[in-house]
Amino acid sequence: MGSPVLLDRVGIVEVALAVTAVLMDLFIPALVLLVLGACSLALRRQGPATLGVSTETRWQKWPHRLRF
């Protein structure tokens, strides 16, 4: 059997590797989507507003929606 200190260190390494795997599982798809979106916008020669990205805050949009 291994010493308790060695087992603790192995456990810490395992947890660190698991956390890294989860973070990479979230980061890589997000990065792929960003690159594909940027390429799509560049090919169509349009800005980020096409995808719904705007500089207006949520509260600045409300008065326009309340008009009849």
Phi and psi in degrees as GROMACS dihedral restraints (atoms count N, CA, C in turn):
[ dihedral_restraints ]
;  ai    aj    ak    al  type     phi  dphi    fc
    3     4     5     6     1   -81.9    20    10
    4     5     6     7     1   166.2    20    10
    6     7     8     9     1   -76.8    20    10
    7     8     9    10     1   154.2    20    10
    9    10    11    12     1   -60.2    20    10
   10    11    12    13     1   -33.6    20    10
   12    13    14    15     1   -66.8    20    10
   13    14    15    16     1   -42.4    20    10
   15    16    17    18     1   -64.3    20    10
   16    17    18    19     1   -43.1    20    10
   18    19    20    21     1   -64.8    20    10
   19    20    21    22     1   -36.6    20    10
   21    22    23    24     1   -63.3    20    10
   22    23    24    25     1   -43.5    20    10
   24    25    26    27     1   -65.9    20    10
   25    26    27    28     1   -40.6    20    10
   27    28    29    30     1   -63.5    20    10
   28    29    30    31     1   -39.6    20    10
   30    31    32    33     1   -63.9    20    10
   31    32    33    34     1   -40.9    20    10
   33    34    35    36     1   -64.3    20    10
   34    35    36    37     1   -41.5    20    10
   36    37    38    39     1   -64.5    20    10
   37    38    39    40     1   -40.5    20    10
   39    40    41    42     1   -63.0    20    10
   40    41    42    43     1   -42.9    20    10
   42    43    44    45     1   -65.4    20    10
   43    44    45    46     1   -42.3    20    10
   45    46    47    48     1   -62.2    20    10
   46    47    48    49     1   -41.2    20    10
   48    49    50    51     1   -66.6    20    10
   49    50    51    52     1   -38.4    20    10
   51    52    53    54     1   -65.6    20    10
   52    53    54    55     1   -42.7    20    10
   54    55    56    57     1   -63.6    20    10
   55    56    57    58     1   -42.1    20    10
   57    58    59    60     1   -62.0    20    10
   58    59    60    61     1   -41.5    20    10
   60    61    62    63     1   -64.1    20    10
   61    62    63    64     1   -42.0    20    10
   63    64    65    66     1   -65.9    20    10
   64    65    66    67     1   -44.5    20    10
   66    67    68    69     1   -63.8    20    10
   67    68    69    70     1   -40.2    20    10
   69    70    71    72     1   -67.7    20    10
   70    71    72    73     1   -34.2    20    10
   72    73    74    75     1   -64.7    20    10
   73    74    75    76     1   -28.7    20    10
   75    76    77    78     1   -86.8    20    10
   76    77    78    79     1   -37.6    20    10
   78    79    80    81     1   -73.5    20    10
   79    80    81    82     1   -43.9    20    10
   81    82    83    84     1   -64.7    20    10
   82    83    84    85     1   -47.8    20    10
   84    85    86    87     1   -62.5    20    10
   85    86    87    88     1   -37.6    20    10
   87    88    89    90     1   -63.9    20    10
   88    89    90    91     1   -40.4    20    10
   90    91    92    93     1   -65.5    20    10
   91    92    93    94     1   -41.1    20    10
   93    94    95    96     1   -62.6    20    10
   94    95    96    97     1   -44.0    20    10
   96    97    98    99     1   -63.9    20    10
   97    98    99   100     1   -39.6    20    10
   99   100   101   102     1   -64.0    20    10
  100   101   102   103     1   -42.9    20    10
  102   103   104   105     1   -65.8    20    10
  103   104   105   106     1   -43.3    20    10
  105   106   107   108     1   -64.8    20    10
  106   107   108   109     1   -39.8    20    10
  108   109   110   111     1   -64.7    20    10
  109   110   111   112     1   -42.0    20    10
  111   112   113   114     1   -64.9    20    10
  112   113   114   115     1   -42.1    20    10
  114   115   116   117     1   -64.1    20    10
  115   116   117   118     1   -41.7    20    10
  117   118   119   120     1   -62.0    20    10
  118   119   120   121     1   -44.9    20    10
  120   121   122   123     1   -65.7    20    10
  121   122   123   124     1   -38.8    20    10
  123   124   125   126     1   -66.1    20    10
  124   125   126   127     1   -41.1    20    10
  126   127   128   129     1   -67.4    20    10
  127   128   129   130     1   -35.8    20    10
  129   130   131   132     1   -86.9    20    10
  130   131   132   133     1    -6.2    20    10
  132   133   134   135     1    55.2    20    10
  133   134   135   136     1    49.7    20    10
  135   136   137   138     1  -125.3    20    10
  136   137   138   139     1   161.9    20    10
  138   139   140   141     1   -92.3    20    10
  139   140   141   142     1   176.1    20    10
  141   142   143   144     1   -63.6    20    10
  142   143   144   145     1   -19.2    20    10
  144   145   146   147     1   -62.9    20    10
  145   146   147   148     1   -23.0    20    10
  147   148   149   150     1   -62.6    20    10
  148   149   150   151     1   -32.8    20    10
  150   151   152   153     1   -90.3    20    10
  151   152   153   154     1     3.0    20    10
  153   154   155   156     1    96.9    20    10
  154   155   156   157     1     4.7    20    10
  156   157   158   159     1   -84.7    20    10
  157   158   159   160     1   123.9    20    10
  159   160   161   162     1  -140.2    20    10
  160   161   162   163     1   164.4    20    10
  162   163   164   165     1   -90.4    20    10
  163   164   165   166     1    -9.2    20    10
  165   166   167   168     1   -72.7    20    10
  166   167   168   169     1   141.8    20    10
  168   169   170   171     1   -79.9    20    10
  169   170   171   172     1   168.8    20    10
  171   172   173   174     1   -61.1    20    10
  172   173   174   175     1   -36.8    20    10
  174   175   176   177     1   -76.9    20    10
  175   176   177   178     1   -23.4    20    10
  177   178   179   180     1   -74.0    20    10
  178   179   180   181     1   -21.5    20    10
  180   181   182   183     1   -83.0    20    10
  181   182   183   184     1   -25.0    20    10
  183   184   185   186     1   -60.9    20    10
  184   185   186   187     1   -44.1    20    10
  186   187   188   189     1   -58.1    20    10
  187   188   189   190     1   -32.6    20    10
  189   190   191   192     1   -70.6    20    10
  190   191   192   193     1   -29.4    20    10
  192   193   194   195     1   -80.3    20    10
  193   194   195   196     1   -21.4    20    10
  195   196   197   198     1   -84.8    20    10
  196   197   198   199     1    -8.8    20    10
  198   199   200   201     1   -74.5    20    10
  199   200   201   202     1   142.9    20    10
